[in-house]
Amino acid sequence: MSLDDALIEASNKHFRSLPFHDWLGLQLVEHGPTTVVTMALSDEVRGAVPGTIHGGVLATLADVTSAMTVTGAFDIATEWPVTTDMHVRYLRQPKSGPITATARLVHRGRRILSTECSIVDGEGRDLVRATATYMIVTMQGLPDLS
């Protein structure tokens, strides 16, 4: 198993350890300066109107994919990315699945990182375009949510 395969396997295990991500069925396909995450188009993620997907699910997919793409830009053992700003443009509803998000790092500062993300349906049609900005914080700065 290559280092990239091991990282993807470990990341998928981490995704499944988070109940919301597991429920969404997120799967990491590629990780690096460009990151790809897929999700099945299932009844659980459908919106109130038949044939739609919930906008919050699409925003979450963009945020998770974008956050994964910045993980190589800091020390993951002591630091963590926190979303400070996100803009989501909804373009259309999907015709088929799976839904695929592709994010790339577009700016890396000392503490601020910016990404761009696109989400497409199973036919490759653009569903969402998003930009996100993350601040890198130290682990001791994070609240204890237990």
HELIX and SHEET records of a PDB file:
HELIX    1   1 LEU A    3  SER A   17  1                                  15    
HELIX    2   2 PRO A   19  LEU A   24  1                                   6    
HELIX    3   3 ASP A   43  VAL A   45  5                                   3    
HELIX    4   4 GLY A   55  VAL A   70  1                                  16    
HELIX    5   5 THR A   71  ALA A   73  5                                   3    
HELIX    6   6 MET A  139  GLY A  141  5                                   3    
SHEET    1   A 6 GLN A  27  GLU A  30  0                                        
SHEET    2   A 6 THR A  34  MET A  39 -1                                        
SHEET    3   A 6 ILE A  99  ARG A 108 -1                                        
SHEET    4   A 6 ILE A 112  VAL A 120 -1                                        
SHEET    5   A 6 ASP A 126  THR A 138 -1                                        
SHEET    6   A 6 GLU A  79  TYR A  90 -1                                        
END                                                                             
